[in-house]
Amino acid sequence: MVVDGIYYALGLTAGGLLVSYLSRPVYGLPLFILALFCLYFFRDPDRVTPEGPYAVSPADGKVVAIRKENGGTRISIFLNVFDVHVNRSPIAGRITSVEYHKGKFLVASKEQASMENEMNTITVEGGGSKVVFKQIAGLIARRIVCWKKAGDNVGLGERVGLIKFGSRADIWLGPEWTIAVRPGERVQGASSILARKEH
């Protein structure tokens, strides 16, 4: 579990106890329910990564778009509030840049979110490929967390950050990759194969 979930849960539980003490126990129930939801939301399960020349999903969620873009392919994944929100590196390699961009908080399932929303862009280079993926905030998500910096080495599927509550993750793959997913599919971070490297 991500430690943030424990902090939120403790705060909400304290609030629930205070409300229950000052009024009636039933009035504190919504805060206790929210505390349990935070523990659920900030879960961080271990994942088994596939072996081979693959790019894996950087996030849990639903593939909402696959588009040709800048000589490669962009895959967009929408994360609802029930998905695991820990983000993973799609390939093994070295992080060459981490760039934060201020922006809007449009609904993350919309195409405009890929260009207009608040986002963190991470570039990883390894095995002769450069892969770019974005942590994109949504209507509810207002905080993007990145635990890595430029110069860090990452393994395939390694944890790199977190987007709090509903959000979006985009990944750009060069022409050397053959896409292995379709719009509408659900994927899991670190374990679902998005593409296979052909050369």
C-alpha positions in Angstrom: 0.0 0.0 0.0 1.1 3.5 -0.8 1.7 5.4 2.5 -0.5 8.3 1.4 -3.5 6.0 1.8 -2.7 5.4 5.5 -2.4 9.1 6.1 -5.8 9.8 4.5 -7.4 6.9 6.3 -6.1 8.0 9.7 -7.3 11.6 9.1 -10.8 10.4 8.0 -11.0 8.0 10.9 -10.1 10.7 13.4 -12.7 12.9 11.9 -15.3 10.2 12.1 -14.5 9.6 15.7 -14.8 13.3 16.5 -18.1 13.6 14.7 -19.4 10.5 16.5 -18.3 11.8 19.8 -19.8 15.3 19.3 -23.1 14.1 17.8 -24.3 10.5 17.0 -22.2 7.6 15.8 -24.2 7.2 12.7 -23.0 10.7 11.5 -19.4 9.5 11.6 -20.2 6.6 9.4 -19.5 8.3 6.0 -16.1 9.3 7.2 -15.3 5.7 8.2 -16.5 4.5 4.8 -14.2 7.0 3.1 -11.3 5.9 5.2 -11.8 2.3 4.1 -12.1 3.5 0.5 -8.7 5.3 0.8 -7.1 2.1 2.0 -8.6 0.3 -1.0 -7.7 3.1 -3.5 -4.0 3.4 -2.5 -3.4 -0.4 -2.7 -0.2 -1.3 -4.5 -0.2 -5.0 -5.5 2.9 -6.8 -6.7 2.9 -7.7 -10.4 4.6 -10.3 -12.5 6.2 -8.8 -15.6 6.5 -10.8 -18.8 9.8 -11.9 -20.2 10.7 -10.8 -23.7 11.1 -7.6 -25.9 7.9 -6.1 -24.6 6.5 -2.7 -23.6 4.1 -3.1 -20.7 1.3 -0.9 -19.5 2.3 1.9 -17.3 -1.1 1.8 -15.5 -4.2 -0.1 -14.8 -7.3 0.9 -16.7 -9.1 0.9 -20.0 -7.5 1.6 -23.4 -9.5 4.5 -24.7 -7.5 5.5 -27.8 -4.7 4.2 -30.1 -3.5 6.9 -32.5 -0.6 7.3 -34.9 1.4 10.3 -33.8 4.8 11.9 -34.5 6.0 8.8 -36.4 4.9 6.4 -33.7 1.8 5.3 -31.8 0.2 6.8 -28.8 -1.9 4.6 -26.5 -4.2 6.3 -24.0 -5.4 4.5 -20.8 -8.2 5.8 -18.6 -8.0 5.0 -14.9 -11.3 5.2 -12.9 -11.4 5.6 -9.2 -11.5 1.8 -8.7 -8.3 1.1 -10.6 -4.8 0.8 -9.0 -3.2 4.3 -9.5 0.4 3.4 -9.0 2.3 3.9 -12.3 5.0 1.7 -13.8 7.8 2.0 -16.3 6.8 0.5 -19.7 10.4 -0.5 -20.5 13.6 -1.1 -18.7 16.2 1.7 -19.2 17.4 5.1 -18.1 15.1 8.0 -17.4 16.4 10.8 -19.6 13.8 13.5 -18.6 11.0 14.2 -16.3 8.9 17.3 -17.2 5.9 18.7 -15.3 3.4 20.7 -17.2 0.6 22.8 -15.6 -2.8 22.5 -17.3 -6.5 22.0 -17.0 -8.5 19.3 -15.2 -10.7 18.0 -17.9 -12.4 14.6 -17.6 -9.5 12.2 -18.2 -11.4 9.9 -20.5 -11.7 12.7 -23.1 -9.2 13.0 -25.9 -8.4 16.7 -25.1 -7.0 15.6 -21.7 -3.9 14.2 -23.5 -2.9 17.7 -24.6 -4.6 20.2 -22.2 -4.6 18.6 -18.7 -2.0 18.9 -16.0 0.6 16.2 -16.7 4.1 14.8 -15.9 6.0 13.5 -19.0 8.6 10.8 -18.4 11.1 9.7 -21.1 12.8 6.3 -20.8 15.5 5.1 -23.1 16.7 1.5 -23.2 17.5 -1.3 -25.6 17.7 1.1 -28.6 14.3 2.6 -28.0 12.9 5.8 -26.6 9.5 5.5 -24.9 7.6 8.5 -23.5 4.7 8.2 -21.1 2.6 10.8 -19.4 0.9 10.9 -16.0 -2.2 13.0 -16.7 -4.5 14.4 -14.0 -8.2 14.2 -14.4 -11.3 16.0 -13.2 -10.9 14.6 -9.6 -7.2 14.0 -9.6 -5.3 17.1 -8.6 -2.0 15.7 -7.7 0.6 13.8 -9.7 3.4 12.1 -7.7 6.7 11.0 -9.4 9.3 9.1 -7.4 11.9 9.2 -10.1 14.2 11.8 -11.6 16.3 12.1 -14.8 19.3 9.8 -14.6 17.6 7.1 -12.7 17.7 3.5 -14.0 14.4 1.6 -14.0 13.4 -2.0 -14.6 10.6 -3.2 -16.7 7.4 -2.5 -14.8 9.1 -0.8 -11.9 7.1 1.7 -9.9 7.7 5.3 -10.9 4.8 7.3 -9.4 1.2 7.8 -8.6 -1.8 9.8 -9.8 -4.4 10.4 -7.1 -8.0 9.4 -8.0 -9.4 9.4 -11.6 -6.7 10.0 -14.2 -5.1 9.1 -17.5 -1.8 7.6 -18.7 -0.5 8.0 -22.3 2.4 6.1 -23.7 4.2 6.9 -27.0 6.0 4.1 -28.8 8.2 4.4 -31.9 7.8 2.6 -35.2 9.9 -0.4 -34.0 7.0 -1.5 -31.8 4.1 -3.6 -32.9 1.0 -2.8 -30.9 -0.7 -5.7 -29.1 -3.8 -4.1 -27.6 -7.0 -2.6 -29.0 -9.3 0.2 -27.8 -11.7 -1.0 -25.2 -9.3 -3.6 -23.6 -8.6 -3.4 -19.9 -4.9 -3.6 -18.9 -2.9 -3.9 -15.8 0.2 -1.9 -15.0 3.5 -3.9 -15.3 1.9 -7.1 -16.4 -0.2 -6.4 -19.6 1.8 -6.3 -22.8 1.0 -3.2 -24.9 3.5 -3.8 -27.7 6.3 -6.1 -28.9 9.6 -4.8 -30.3 10.2 -6.2 -33.8 13.7 -4.9 -34.5 
